[in-house]
Amino acid sequence: MKTQILAIGRHPEILQTVVRLVNTNPEWECKGVSTDDEAVLAFSIQSYNMVLLGGGIEEESEERLCAAFRAINPDIIIVQHYGGGSGLLTAEIYEALAR
């Protein structure tokens, strides 16, 4: 069964790249959203193992999102990803899953 990952980012091109990079791993399945409302809706509809928070998300939004996700799934893994290439992204995901 694939690890389900929800990526949230404010920049559409970067978000598309992150989703594409994550989906190159056959063990992972990633969906990308750009707004808080889309993120909460997606999270409430589907079961995710991890949330990737991209750059550009305001601190207030981040706190609200994390609280909403943890209310649905207290064990959700939340990773802040600010870029740095596919190697770093892959390493961040593997590291978070290993915790």
Wavefront OBJ file of the C-alpha trace (Angstrom):
o trace
v 0.000 0.000 0.000
v 1.357 3.394 -1.001
v 2.181 6.134 1.493
v -0.379 8.904 0.921
v 1.109 12.402 0.982
v -0.707 15.742 0.834
v 1.472 18.631 -0.380
v 0.383 22.191 0.311
v 2.061 25.087 -1.460
v 1.215 28.620 -2.454
v 3.234 28.637 -5.699
v 1.532 26.490 -8.403
v 4.690 25.731 -10.417
v 6.664 24.670 -7.347
v 3.732 22.638 -6.038
v 3.443 20.802 -9.375
v 7.164 20.028 -9.260
v 6.975 18.712 -5.691
v 3.993 16.484 -6.545
v 5.758 15.170 -9.659
v 8.982 14.443 -7.738
v 7.176 12.664 -4.899
v 5.152 10.597 -7.361
v 8.321 9.302 -9.041
v 8.726 7.038 -6.002
v 6.532 3.955 -6.584
v 5.892 3.683 -2.823
v 4.377 7.173 -2.540
v 1.261 8.863 -3.872
v 1.050 12.643 -3.619
v -1.763 15.130 -4.148
v -1.102 18.872 -4.227
v -3.365 21.712 -3.090
v -2.736 25.437 -2.789
v -5.348 26.787 -0.381
v -6.147 26.071 3.250
v -9.738 25.157 2.375
v -8.615 22.666 -0.292
v -6.138 21.154 2.161
v -8.668 20.637 4.957
v -11.249 19.254 2.513
v -8.768 16.834 0.924
v -7.569 15.701 4.353
v -11.108 15.106 5.594
v -12.029 13.055 2.508
v -8.926 10.868 2.181
v -6.593 9.265 4.687
v -3.057 10.694 4.438
v 0.116 9.471 6.134
v 1.997 12.743 5.719
v 1.527 16.431 4.971
v 4.236 18.468 3.236
v 4.032 22.188 3.977
v 5.743 24.265 1.309
v 7.172 27.746 1.441
v 4.895 30.764 1.365
v 2.373 29.450 3.894
v 1.772 32.110 6.514
v 2.435 31.134 10.128
v -1.218 31.643 11.072
v -2.383 29.348 8.252
v 0.227 26.765 9.167
v -0.939 26.683 12.804
v -4.589 26.397 11.754
v -3.841 23.643 9.254
v -1.732 21.617 11.680
v -4.470 21.857 14.320
v -7.132 20.764 11.809
v -5.039 17.824 10.578
v -4.202 16.662 14.107
v -7.873 16.859 15.106
v -8.626 14.331 12.331
v -5.444 12.245 12.707
v -3.333 12.869 15.835
v -0.505 10.742 14.391
v -0.173 12.658 11.113
v 3.404 13.368 10.064
v 3.855 17.029 9.128
v 7.024 18.066 7.280
v 8.032 21.600 6.385
v 9.689 21.623 2.967
v 11.131 24.837 1.609
v 12.831 23.523 -1.493
v 16.339 22.371 -2.207
v 15.876 19.808 -4.925
v 14.588 16.297 -5.269
v 17.345 14.691 -3.187
v 16.527 16.806 -0.153
v 12.786 16.287 -0.582
v 13.195 12.510 -0.797
v 15.502 12.496 2.227
v 13.029 14.601 4.245
v 10.191 12.202 3.459
v 12.214 9.072 4.272
v 13.486 10.652 7.495
v 9.980 11.646 8.596
v 8.547 8.197 7.802
v 11.317 6.542 9.840
v 10.367 8.404 13.043
l 1 2 3 4 5 6 7 8 9 10 11 12 13 14 15 16 17 18 19 20 21 22 23 24 25 26 27 28 29 30 31 32 33 34 35 36 37 38 39 40 41 42 43 44 45 46 47 48 49 50 51 52 53 54 55 56 57 58 59 60 61 62 63 64 65 66 67 68 69 70 71 72 73 74 75 76 77 78 79 80 81 82 83 84 85 86 87 88 89 90 91 92 93 94 95 96 97 98 99
